[in-house]
Amino acid sequence: MAKSKGNDKEEKFKFPSHFGSHASMIVVEETEKLADEKLVCLKDEHGTYVTERNRLDNKEADPNRYVTTRLNKLFARKEEKKSQ
């Protein structure tokens, strides 16, 4: 049986879900700048994004969290790391 070296621990995911929007992700200062009660600014592993308040904690995926333009930024960063 092979022994584990102890550095094989996975980093715990920092957000309540991978695709949903949650109140714990709100960026208060940026939300106040929006000056719209129906919108909030949230921060996840890919950066900040704006979505509607009714999307928070509703146990559904939020299309604003995974829109293609945001994911393209992620893939661009991965490509940069590979080329270094």
FIPABA-450804 format. One record per atom (N, C-alpha, C): residue in three letters; atom name; x, y, z. Coordinates in nm, 4 decimals. Layout:
# residues N
REC   type   atom         c1         c2         c3
REC    ALA     CA          X          Y          Z
...
***
This chain:
# residues 84
REC   type   atom         c1         c2         c3
REC    MET      N     0.0840    -0.1176     0.0000
REC    MET     CA     0.0000     0.0000     0.0000
REC    MET      C     0.0889     0.1244     0.0000
REC    ALA      N     0.0585     0.2197    -0.0858
REC    ALA     CA     0.1365     0.3431    -0.0946
REC    ALA      C     0.0951     0.4381     0.0170
REC    LYS      N     0.1927     0.5096     0.0692
REC    LYS     CA     0.1645     0.6067     0.1748
REC    LYS      C     0.1469     0.7456     0.1157
REC    SER      N     0.0570     0.8213     0.1749
REC    SER     CA     0.0344     0.9583     0.1325
REC    SER      C     0.1425     1.0475     0.1926
REC    LYS      N     0.1870     1.1459     0.1182
REC    LYS     CA     0.2914     1.2363     0.1654
REC    LYS      C     0.2370     1.3501     0.2506
REC    GLY      N     0.1064     1.3639     0.2608
REC    GLY     CA     0.0481     1.4681     0.3440
REC    GLY      C     0.0221     1.5992     0.2716
REC    ASN      N     0.0801     1.6209     0.1562
REC    ASN     CA     0.0539     1.7443     0.0825
REC    ASN      C    -0.0477     1.7226    -0.0287
REC    ASP      N    -0.1224     1.6163    -0.0207
REC    ASP     CA    -0.2237     1.5833    -0.1212
REC    ASP      C    -0.3606     1.6446    -0.0899
REC    LYS      N    -0.3674     1.7296     0.0127
REC    LYS     CA    -0.4951     1.7873     0.0525
REC    LYS      C    -0.5476     1.8804    -0.0556
REC    GLU      N    -0.6767     1.8686    -0.0839
REC    GLU     CA    -0.7408     1.9587    -0.1783
REC    GLU      C    -0.7797     2.0855    -0.1053
REC    GLU      N    -0.7685     2.1982    -0.1747
REC    GLU     CA    -0.8117     2.3235    -0.1155
REC    GLU      C    -0.9636     2.3253    -0.1148
REC    LYS      N    -1.0220     2.3611    -0.0009
REC    LYS     CA    -1.1672     2.3658     0.0122
REC    LYS      C    -1.2227     2.4794    -0.0738
REC    PHE      N    -1.3314     2.4546    -0.1437
REC    PHE     CA    -1.3960     2.5548    -0.2277
REC    PHE      C    -1.4480     2.6666    -0.1384
REC    LYS      N    -1.4205     2.7902    -0.1736
REC    LYS     CA    -1.4473     2.9053    -0.0880
REC    LYS      C    -1.5917     2.9553    -0.0911
REC    PHE      N    -1.6716     2.9060    -0.1837
REC    PHE     CA    -1.8065     2.9589    -0.2006
REC    PHE      C    -1.9105     2.8497    -0.1762
REC    PRO      N    -2.0340     2.8887    -0.1401
REC    PRO     CA    -2.1374     2.7895    -0.1074
REC    PRO      C    -2.1709     2.6929    -0.2210
REC    SER      N    -2.1540     2.7353    -0.3453
REC    SER     CA    -2.1791     2.6461    -0.4592
REC    SER      C    -2.0927     2.6903    -0.5761
REC    HIS      N    -2.0868     2.6075    -0.6803
REC    HIS     CA    -2.0056     2.6404    -0.7968
REC    HIS      C    -2.0765     2.7319    -0.8960
REC    PHE      N    -2.2093     2.7287    -0.9006
REC    PHE     CA    -2.2810     2.8030    -1.0037
REC    PHE      C    -2.3875     2.8983    -0.9514
REC    GLY      N    -2.4265     2.8873    -0.8258
REC    GLY     CA    -2.5291     2.9736    -0.7700
REC    GLY      C    -2.4710     3.1025    -0.7153
REC    SER      N    -2.5564     3.2011    -0.6943
REC    SER     CA    -2.5175     3.3275    -0.6323
REC    SER      C    -2.5717     3.3294    -0.4904
REC    HIS      N    -2.4905     3.3804    -0.3976
REC    HIS     CA    -2.5253     3.3739    -0.2557
REC    HIS      C    -2.4970     3.5067    -0.1858
REC    ALA      N    -2.5758     3.5367    -0.0847
REC    ALA     CA    -2.5618     3.6615    -0.0100
REC    ALA      C    -2.4223     3.6765     0.0488
REC    SER      N    -2.3574     3.5671     0.0827
REC    SER     CA    -2.2235     3.5734     0.1408
REC    SER      C    -2.1184     3.6223     0.0408
REC    MET      N    -2.1541     3.6340    -0.0856
REC    MET     CA    -2.0608     3.6747    -0.1912
REC    MET      C    -2.0748     3.8230    -0.2266
REC    ILE      N    -2.1647     3.8955    -0.1621
REC    ILE     CA    -2.1916     4.0353    -0.1953
REC    ILE      C    -2.0717     4.1238    -0.1627
REC    VAL      N    -2.0408     4.2145    -0.2558
REC    VAL     CA    -1.9403     4.3185    -0.2344
REC    VAL      C    -2.0186     4.4468    -0.2071
REC    VAL      N    -2.0287     4.4836    -0.0801
REC    VAL     CA    -2.1169     4.5928    -0.0374
REC    VAL      C    -2.0830     4.7248    -0.1062
REC    GLU      N    -1.9555     4.7616    -0.1088
REC    GLU     CA    -1.9158     4.8907    -0.1660
REC    GLU      C    -1.9557     4.9016    -0.3129
REC    GLU      N    -1.9332     4.7962    -0.3888
REC    GLU     CA    -1.9674     4.7976    -0.5315
REC    GLU      C    -2.1187     4.7938    -0.5526
REC    THR      N    -2.1891     4.7241    -0.4657
REC    THR     CA    -2.3356     4.7176    -0.4758
REC    THR      C    -2.3958     4.8556    -0.4528
REC    GLU      N    -2.3414     4.9300    -0.3566
REC    GLU     CA    -2.3916     5.0654    -0.3298
REC    GLU      C    -2.3705     5.1569    -0.4499
REC    LYS      N    -2.2619     5.1383    -0.5233
REC    LYS     CA    -2.2344     5.2198    -0.6420
REC    LYS      C    -2.3363     5.1965    -0.7533
REC    LEU      N    -2.3979     5.0792    -0.7553
REC    LEU     CA    -2.4970     5.0490    -0.8591
REC    LEU      C    -2.6214     5.1350    -0.8454
REC    ALA      N    -2.6546     5.1744    -0.7228
REC    ALA     CA    -2.7716     5.2589    -0.6954
REC    ALA      C    -2.9004     5.1992    -0.7531
REC    ASP      N    -2.9131     5.0683    -0.7432
REC    ASP     CA    -3.0326     4.9988    -0.7901
REC    ASP      C    -3.0649     4.8887    -0.6892
REC    GLU      N    -3.1808     4.8977    -0.6266
REC    GLU     CA    -3.2190     4.8011    -0.5232
REC    GLU      C    -3.2319     4.6587    -0.5756
REC    LYS      N    -3.2549     4.6428    -0.7043
REC    LYS     CA    -3.2753     4.5102    -0.7614
REC    LYS      C    -3.1453     4.4396    -0.7992
REC    LEU      N    -3.0326     4.5130    -0.8008
REC    LEU     CA    -2.9054     4.4562    -0.8434
REC    LEU      C    -2.8048     4.4490    -0.7294
REC    VAL      N    -2.7163     4.3504    -0.7362
REC    VAL     CA    -2.6068     4.3364    -0.6403
REC    VAL      C    -2.4792     4.3012    -0.7153
REC    CYS      N    -2.3669     4.3381    -0.6553
REC    CYS     CA    -2.2368     4.3019    -0.7101
REC    CYS      C    -2.1805     4.1903    -0.6221
REC    LEU      N    -2.1382     4.0822    -0.6854
REC    LEU     CA    -2.0874     3.9663    -0.6130
REC    LEU      C    -1.9455     3.9347    -0.6580
REC    LYS      N    -1.8720     3.8636    -0.5728
REC    LYS     CA    -1.7364     3.8225    -0.6071
REC    LYS      C    -1.7239     3.6724    -0.5896
REC    ASP      N    -1.6687     3.6069    -0.6931
REC    ASP     CA    -1.6425     3.4634    -0.6852
REC    ASP      C    -1.4994     3.4355    -0.7292
REC    GLU      N    -1.4681     3.3110    -0.7578
REC    GLU     CA    -1.3320     3.2721    -0.7923
REC    GLU      C    -1.2815     3.3327    -0.9227
REC    HIS      N    -1.3708     3.3874    -1.0056
REC    HIS     CA    -1.3323     3.4461    -1.1335
REC    HIS      C    -1.3323     3.5987    -1.1302
REC    GLY      N    -1.3743     3.6578    -1.0210
REC    GLY     CA    -1.3809     3.8036    -1.0103
REC    GLY      C    -1.5197     3.8501    -0.9707
REC    THR      N    -1.5514     3.9738    -1.0040
REC    THR     CA    -1.6812     4.0299    -0.9663
REC    THR      C    -1.7782     4.0251    -1.0839
REC    TYR      N    -1.9059     4.0246    -1.0497
REC    TYR     CA    -2.0118     4.0276    -1.1511
REC    TYR      C    -2.1375     4.0853    -1.0888
REC    VAL      N    -2.2286     4.1325    -1.1727
REC    VAL     CA    -2.3543     4.1926    -1.1280
REC    VAL      C    -2.4675     4.0970    -1.1606
REC    THR      N    -2.5593     4.0829    -1.0650
REC    THR     CA    -2.6762     3.9996    -1.0872
REC    THR      C    -2.7955     4.0591    -1.0124
REC    GLU      N    -2.9111     3.9995    -1.0300
REC    GLU     CA    -3.0333     4.0467    -0.9647
REC    GLU      C    -3.0436     3.9871    -0.8246
REC    ARG      N    -3.0973     4.0641    -0.7307
REC    ARG     CA    -3.1117     4.0171    -0.5915
REC    ARG      C    -3.1945     3.8887    -0.5812
REC    ASN      N    -3.2932     3.8737    -0.6673
REC    ASN     CA    -3.3783     3.7551    -0.6587
REC    ASN      C    -3.3044     3.6265    -0.6963
REC    ARG      N    -3.1822     3.6373    -0.7448
REC    ARG     CA    -3.0997     3.5209    -0.7778
REC    ARG      C    -3.0230     3.4692    -0.6562
REC    LEU      N    -3.0197     3.5467    -0.5475
REC    LEU     CA    -2.9426     3.5083    -0.4299
REC    LEU      C    -3.0082     3.3939    -0.3539
REC    ASP      N    -2.9289     3.2943    -0.3206
REC    ASP     CA    -2.9703     3.1827    -0.2350
REC    ASP      C    -3.1009     3.1163    -0.2779
REC    ASN      N    -3.1255     3.1067    -0.4082
REC    ASN     CA    -3.2491     3.0437    -0.4550
REC    ASN      C    -3.2274     2.8986    -0.5007
REC    LYS      N    -3.1075     2.8448    -0.4769
REC    LYS     CA    -3.0723     2.7055    -0.5090
REC    LYS      C    -3.0762     2.6755    -0.6587
REC    GLU      N    -3.0615     2.7800    -0.7403
REC    GLU     CA    -3.0557     2.7636    -0.8849
REC    GLU      C    -2.9251     2.8227    -0.9361
REC    ALA      N    -2.8798     2.7756    -1.0503
REC    ALA     CA    -2.7612     2.8337    -1.1130
REC    ALA      C    -2.7941     2.9744    -1.1619
REC    ASP      N    -2.6972     3.0633    -1.1507
REC    ASP     CA    -2.7142     3.2015    -1.1944
REC    ASP      C    -2.6392     3.2211    -1.3260
REC    PRO      N    -2.7095     3.2454    -1.4360
REC    PRO     CA    -2.6432     3.2634    -1.5659
REC    PRO      C    -2.5409     3.3768    -1.5653
REC    ASN      N    -2.5599     3.4765    -1.4809
REC    ASN     CA    -2.4646     3.5872    -1.4742
REC    ASN      C    -2.3318     3.5436    -1.4137
REC    ARG      N    -2.3310     3.4365    -1.3386
REC    ARG     CA    -2.2073     3.3887    -1.2772
REC    ARG      C    -2.1206     3.3113    -1.3758
REC    TYR      N    -2.1805     3.2493    -1.4734
REC    TYR     CA    -2.1009     3.1675    -1.5639
REC    TYR      C    -2.1120     3.2105    -1.7101
REC    VAL      N    -2.1389     3.3378    -1.7331
REC    VAL     CA    -2.1456     3.3853    -1.8716
REC    VAL      C    -2.0104     3.3666    -1.9395
REC    THR      N    -2.0120     3.3461    -2.0657
REC    THR     CA    -1.8932     3.3130    -2.1433
REC    THR      C    -1.7815     3.4153    -2.1279
REC    THR      N    -1.8136     3.5428    -2.1243
REC    THR     CA    -1.7090     3.6443    -2.1148
REC    THR      C    -1.6288     3.6300    -1.9858
REC    ARG      N    -1.6915     3.5925    -1.8773
REC    ARG     CA    -1.6209     3.5736    -1.7505
REC    ARG      C    -1.5338     3.4487    -1.7571
REC    LEU      N    -1.5832     3.3426    -1.8176
REC    LEU     CA    -1.5067     3.2192    -1.8253
REC    LEU      C    -1.3892     3.2330    -1.9210
REC    ASN      N    -1.4025     3.3155    -2.0235
REC    ASN     CA    -1.2909     3.3390    -2.1146
REC    ASN      C    -1.1726     3.4000    -2.0399
REC    LYS      N    -1.1999     3.4860    -1.9417
REC    LYS     CA    -1.0930     3.5432    -1.8603
REC    LYS      C    -1.0190     3.4331    -1.7855
REC    LEU      N    -1.0921     3.3375    -1.7332
REC    LEU     CA    -1.0320     3.2266    -1.6597
REC    LEU      C    -0.9411     3.1458    -1.7514
REC    PHE      N    -0.9894     3.1114    -1.8692
REC    PHE     CA    -0.9105     3.0312    -1.9616
REC    PHE      C    -0.7867     3.1069    -2.0087
REC    ALA      N    -0.7990     3.2369    -2.0251
REC    ALA     CA    -0.6842     3.3177    -2.0667
REC    ALA      C    -0.5755     3.3131    -1.9595
REC    ARG      N    -0.6139     3.3185    -1.8327
REC    ARG     CA    -0.5158     3.3108    -1.7234
REC    ARG      C    -0.4467     3.1745    -1.7215
REC    LYS      N    -0.5208     3.0685    -1.7472
REC    LYS     CA    -0.4616     2.9352    -1.7493
REC    LYS      C    -0.3603     2.9224    -1.8632
REC    GLU      N    -0.3923     2.9802    -1.9782
REC    GLU     CA    -0.3011     2.9758    -2.0921
REC    GLU      C    -0.1727     3.0528    -2.0625
REC    GLU      N    -0.1857     3.1666    -1.9917
REC    GLU     CA    -0.0688     3.2448    -1.9553
REC    GLU      C     0.0244     3.1654    -1.8647
REC    LYS      N    -0.0333     3.0931    -1.7704
REC    LYS     CA     0.0468     3.0120    -1.6780
REC    LYS      C     0.1207     2.9009    -1.7515
REC    LYS      N     0.0541     2.8396    -1.8510
REC    LYS     CA     0.1160     2.7322    -1.9276
REC    LYS      C     0.2361     2.7824    -2.0060
REC    SER      N     0.2267     2.9036    -2.0596
REC    SER     CA     0.3331     2.9564    -2.1443
REC    SER      C     0.4531     3.0050    -2.0636
REC    GLN      N     0.4388     3.0186    -1.9356
REC    GLN     CA     0.5503     3.0688    -1.8527
REC    GLN      C     0.6483     2.9621    -1.8178
***
